[in-house]
């Protein structure tokens, strides 16, 4: 399943009321495609690929008034195979976004519901995120709180089928931070605090998968008209409750650079 458009649509919603989206508060698309899928090697009773036909739909709608914005983006996919023994793929995602406030104090809320079912994957997810941001001159304070519930089941080589029960867990995340803004430059620090708790203490293989993670960040970014750049360094500390799982203590780096000179663009 491919769900690229929903993120672009959600990004448009975040710009609702700006010149980028000011003339349109609703957009929708439909795509019909077909081909040959060589992947269903794990499908029950099927050792090869199959012809398929698929339909993808997407929509986005948004509005802006004094002090607040509201929006929704959604996408759905259905894929059917000529080989009747291959389970069809069906999935969808809905993103609800809202914001209130101004540069002095702004609150943003994002709710995400996603579900997919295929011959090798059954997954559902519910995520709620709230972000608060405040500007005091060049200093920006921000904090994000996120909670989620995930159910995941995948076909695997051990059972030659899906797991008897899906792996289900709850996730909580808190990300406080501060940055210094000067023109188009921003430099700051934050820390990602998160924990996962599985609904079953032991999974079907007998492992405890509960874990906690702490990840402090240092980051810098530049947002120009033609050039945007971002870089960060962080250290990830991960602690797992099962002795068979190795704890994590690693330094991570992230860097990106984009250059736009119409009609060309380069992303690194």
N, C-alpha and C positions, 0 to 999 in steps of 0.2 A: 504494500500500500504506500502511496506517495501523498503527503499532505504539505506541499510547499506553499500553496497559494494562501492558506489560512493565516500564515504568519505575516505575509505581505499585506493582507487585508487588515489584520489586527494592527499592523504598523500604521496603516492609513487612518484607522480609527483614532490612534493616538495623536494624529495630526488634525483631527476634525476641527474645522473652523479656520485652519490656516489656508494659505493660498493653494497649497498642494491638494487639498480636498474640499475647498470652500464651495465649489460649484456643484458638488455631488455628494449627497448623503446616503446614497444607496448604489450598490453595484453587485452584479451577479454574473456567473459564468457557468457554462456547461461544456463538457468535453466527452466525446465518445471515441474510444480507442480500441484497438485489437492487436493481436500478435500471437507469438508463441512463447510460452514460459517453460524454460528448461529446468526450473528449480524444484518441482514437487517430488524430490527423491524420497522424502520421508512420508509422503502420503500413503495411507493404508492401501495395500494392494496395487500400488502404482509405482513403477520403477523408472519412469521417464517423464518427459514434458507433455504439454498439451496446448492446443490452440485455446485462446480466451478472447472474450469481449468484455469491456469495462466501461463504466460511466462515472464521471467525476463531476460533482456540482459544488459550487462555492458561492457565498454571498457575504456582504458586509453592509452594515448600516450604522450611521452615527449622527449625532446632533451636538450642537454647542450652544450654550446660553451664557449669560453673565455669571462667571464664577464656576461653571461646571461643564463637563462633557460626559456623554454616554455613548456607548457603542456596542455592537455585537458582530462577531465574525463566525462563520460556520462553514464546514466542508464535509461532504460525504462521498464515499467511494463504494462501488459494488463491482466485483469481478467474477464472472462465471466462466467455467471451463467446459470445453467440448467433452472431456473425459468425465463422466458423471460420478466416478468414485472420488474425484478430488473435491474437497470441501470448498465452496465459494468463499471469496474474501469479501467481508463487509466491514465497514468502519466509518467513523465520523468524529468530528471534534467541534466543540462550541467554546468560544471565548467571549466572556462578558467583561467589558472594561468601563470604568467610571473614574472621574477625578473631580475634585473640588478644591478651591482655594487659588492662591496666586504665588508669586515668588517668595513672599514672606513666610507662608506656610501652605503647603500643598499636600493633599492626601490622594493617593491613587490605589484603586482596587482592581484586581484581575482575578476572575474566576474561570477555571478551565475544566471542561468535562470531555473525556476522550474514551473511545472504545474501539477495539478492533478484534475481529475473529477471522482466522484463516486456517489453512491446513497444518500450519506449524506454530501458530501463535494465538493465544487468547489473552487479551490485556484490557484492563479498564483502569481509569485514573480520574481522581477528583482532586483539584488543587485550588486553594484559596490563598491569595497573596495580597498584602496591604503594605504600601510604602508611604512613609512620611518624609518630607523634605522641607528644610527651612534655610533661608538665606539671610545672613547678617553681614552686609557689606561683601567682602571677598571670601568670607567663610561660609561654607555650606555644610550643614548637618543633615544626616539622613539615616534612616533605619528601615529595614524590610523584615516583616514577619510573614512566614509562610507555613501552611499546614497542608498535608496531603494524605490521601489514602490510595494505595495501589494494589491491584490484583494481577498477578502474572502467572501464566502457565505456558510452557513451551514444549513442543515435541523434543524428545531426547533419545540418545543412542542407548541408554541403559534400559529404559522401559519400552523402547521402540514405539512409543506413543506419548500422549500427554501424561503429566504427573497425575496421580490419583486425586490430589487436592491442589488447588493453586496456591502459590506463595502470596500471602497478603500482609502488608505492613502499613503502619502509620509513620509519617515523617513530619518532624517539626524543625523549622530553621529560623534563626534570628541573625540579621546582618546589620550591625550598627557601624557607622563610619563618619569620617569628617574629611573635607577637602578644602583646598585653597584655589579659588578661581581668579584668574587674571586674564581678561580679554578672552581669547580663544583657547587658552591653556588651563588645564586643571590637574592638580597633583593632590593625592590623598592617601588615606589608609583606612582599612576596614578589617573586620574579622567575621568569618562565617562560622557560626555555631549550629550544629545540627545533630539530631539523634533519630534513629530508626528503631521501631519496635514492631516485631512480627506478632501476628495474632496467635500463632502457635509457637510455643517455646522451642520445640524441636521440629525441623522440617522432615520430609519423608526420608531423607538420608541420615537423619539423626544429628544434624548440626544446629547449633544456636547461631542465628544470623543477626541478632541485635548488635548495634554498633553506635558509636558516637564519633563525631569529627569536629576538629577545631582547625581553622585555616585562616591565619592572618595574611592580609594583602597589603602591598604597597603598589600604587598604580599612578600612571600619568597618561593624559590624553590631550590631543590637539584637534580641534574641529574647525578647519578652514573652509573656504568656499570651494577650492579645488582639491585640497589635500586633507585627509583625516588620518590620524595615527593614534594607536593605543599600545601601551605596554604595561606589564605587571610582573611582579615576582611574589610568590607566596610560599608558605610552608604548610604542608598538609600533615596533620597528626590524626590518625584514625585508629580507634580502639575497638576490637571485636571481642565478644564474650566467649567465643569458642576457642579452646587451645589449639585446634587444628587450623585456625585462620591466623595469618601473620598480620600483626599490627603494621601501620604505615607511618613512616616518617620521611617525607620527601620534599625537596625544593622543586617548585614548578614555575615555569616561565611561560608567558603568553605575549605575543606581539602581533600587530596587524598594521597595515599601511594601505591606504586607498588613494588613488589619484584620478581625477576626472577632468578631462579636457574634451568637451563634446566634439564629435560623437564617440570619443574613445574613453576607455577606462582601464585602469590596472589595479588589481587587488593582490596584495602580498600577505 
